[in-house]
Amino acid sequence: MPTATSEKAEETNTEQSKRPRIEPPDWAKSANLYEVNIRQYTPEGTFRAFMKHLPRLQKMGVDILWLMPIHPISVIKRKGSLGSYYAVSDFRAINPLFGTHQDFQDLVTRVHEMGMHLIIDWVPHHTGWDHPWIKAHPEYYNKDENGEIRDPINESTGEPWDWTDVAELDLDNPMMRRQTIDDMIYWLEDFQIDGFRVDHAHGVHADYWDEVANTLGGLNRPIFMLAEGEETYLRNESDFVATYAWRFHHMMNDIAKGKESVHKLDMLLADERAHYTQGYHIYFTSNHDENSWAGTVFERLGEGHLAFAALCATLDGMPLVYGGQEEPIRKRLEFFEKDTIDFSSYTYAPFYTELNQLKKRNQALWNGEHGGLSRRINDSDKVYAFIREKNGDRFIGIFNLSDQPQTTVLTESVSEMINVFTKEKTSKEKGQIIDLAPWSYLLFSNQ
């Protein structure tokens, strides 16, 4: 029979096996994320030009800067005149249009000096057609029925994605796997970046992410790992601390158009909480793909874009702002061409600053298990209200997600809390009727 000691050892081993091999940074627990499109961010489109924006982003309360791929872009089969960031021709090089390795190092250093953090976009699924591996290591790539290197196939349908400017890697090749992981380590160790946003992470075999986790975990340093994808294995088994809230994002678009009830948000959140065992989602109203291909927030969310942005900033996960939303961007940015963001007014910078600072000071709004689990406190198919509580901190959010005036009543009282935007002390009794203008939102905090 097993002894008490052996049972305890087995229990300890089981607990250790469930712990992430890549530990997320402690600073991420209350952080927000800001995506940077270097090409479009300034007229120059360089790291050094972008650095001039760092003081205002620090003032806006930005914590993590995510840079879209910083590498050279392939010329062969390029789309447009400048090509896609994601058609990488060398994973250890810098796009010369952005600057030099020293320019990038200076950016990372300055970001850290200012108390912020920086992650880069990582593309493990494919390369551009003039990557050196195409000729030196054709065995690193998947082939078509004629034995020719092919562009990527949609894993769900078996049909091409029409990503004709890139070649699909064969992630079953152990040598190629090792090389891609070594390339990740290069940026972590030589430039001290803080982690990665991984492109098309769900299109890569789970055992590849096991190898990544085992190897990067051996560096014995915290790394922020964000997966573009929301498959549960990415967080439950593969050591990504964060995943995209794609279903929630599309649900918001449908609610904005009057196609869905806000009750569907409850059903969606309940389903996700039943299947994820660790980490949290990234919530967003826009990103580089959505802006360029699906439309601006004004096209998709209309007059409700700020209400949905406030919702994303106060739910259980980490909020993401696409660089330029604070201006705001009112156009679809060209993906393969130069299309500079016209920064001039920063109209919504105070809005995002308030939300970012609120998250920092109210632990109920921290990310995932570090904050309080949101709980619905009203019954309406147009108004969504919830409460989050943690260690004495309390937050209540009320959102009219419709283009008509609405009323609602809460099942919890708002006792001596502060209206986040007006700074007025507020109390509302349980059952009291609350009037809401179209697309309006009320945020209350005791901190």
C-alpha positions, 0 to 999 in steps of 0.5 A, a space after each residue: 500500500 502507498 504510504 502517506 509520504 508517497 501519496 504526498 509526493 505523488 500529489 506534489 508531482 501532480 500539482 507541479 505538472 499542472 503549473 505553467 512551465 513558462 511563468 507569466 510576469 507578475 506585472 501582467 496581472 493588472 496590465 493592459 495591451 496596446 498594439 503598435 503598427 510601426 509602418 503606419 504609426 508615424 510619417 517616417 514609419 521607424 522605431 525612432 519616430 515611434 519613440 517620440 510617442 512613448 511619453 504620451 503612451 506612458 501618461 495614457 497608462 499603457 503597460 504592454 506595447 505589442 509590436 507587429 512583426 519587426 522583421 524584413 518582408 519578403 519581396 518574392 510574391 509580395 502583395 502590394 508595394 510593401 507587403 505583409 509584415 507576416 511574410 518574414 524573410 529572416 527571423 533574426 533581422 530587422 526590417 530596414 525600413 523600421 531601423 537597425 538592431 541598435 534602434 530596436 534595442 534603444 526602443 526596448 531599453 527606453 520602454 523599460 526605463 519608462 516602466 512599460 513592457 514590450 512584446 513582439 509579434 511572432 510567426 511560427 506557421 510560415 515564412 516569406 518566399 525568399 527566406 533562406 530556408 526555401 533554398 537551404 532547407 526545403 525540407 522545412 516546408 510542407 509540399 503539394 501533390 507535385 512535391 512543391 513548397 505550398 502556401 498555407 492550407 486552412 486547417 478546418 477546411 483543407 482549402 488554401 487560405 489565399 496567403 499566397 505571399 507565404 510558404 507553410 512550414 512543416 512543424 513536424 520537422 525537428 530541426 526546423 522546430 529547434 531553429 524557430 525556438 532558438 530564434 525566439 530565445 535570441 530576441 528574449 536574451 539578446 534584446 530582453 523583450 518581454 514576450 510574444 504575441 504569436 500569430 495563428 497560434 491555433 494553426 500549429 500542433 499542440 506538441 510544438 507548443 509543448 516543446 516551446 514551453 519546455 525550452 523557454 521555461 528553462 530560461 527561468 525568467 517570466 515571459 508574457 505569451 499571447 496566442 492569436 486563437 482561443 482554443 482551450 489547449 492554448 491556455 490549459 496545456 500550452 502555457 499561453 497566459 492569454 488568448 483572443 476573445 474572438 467569439 466575444 468580439 464577434 458577439 459584440 459586433 452582432 449585438 451592435 447591429 441588433 442581431 443578438 441579445 446581451 443575454 448571449 454574452 452570459 451564455 458565452 462567458 459561462 461556456 468559456 469559464 467551464 472549459 478554461 482552467 487558467 489564464 485569461 482572454 484579451 478583449 478588444 474592439 479592434 486590432 490590425 486585422 479587424 481594422 483593415 479587413 472587417 472595418 473600423 469600430 465606427 463601421 462595425 459598432 457604430 455609436 456604441 464603439 465607446 460602450 463596447 470599449 469600456 466593456 472590454 476594459 472592465 471584463 475579466 480579461 486583459 483589454 487591448 487597444 489598437 494603436 490609433 484608437 485614441 485619435 481615433 482612426 476613422 479609416 481602414 488602414 492599408 495592409 500592404 501599403 504605407 497609410 499613416 495614422 493622422 495623429 492630431 486630436 487624441 480625442 479619446 486619450 482621456 477615455 482610455 487613460 481613465 480606464 487604464 488607471 482604473 484597472 491599476 487601482 482597483 484589484 477587482 478589475 485585474 486580469 483572470 484569477 488576479 481580479 474578481 469574476 464578473 457576475 451579472 446583476 440585472 435582467 435585460 436583453 439590451 442592458 448588460 450590468 455586472 459586478 466584480 469584487 476582490 479583496 475589498 475592491 468593488 466595481 459595477 458596470 452598466 452598459 446600454 448596448 442598444 440605440 434606444 433609451 433603456 431602463 434597468 434595475 440592479 439586483 445589487 445596490 451601488 453603495 457609496 461608490 464613485 462614478 469613474 468619469 464624473 467623479 461623483 459619489 453615487 448610491 443606487 438602491 437595489 431595485 431602483 430604476 436606472 435610466 440610460 441613454 442610447 449606447 450609454 454606460 455607467 462605471 462605478 468603483 470604490 477605488 
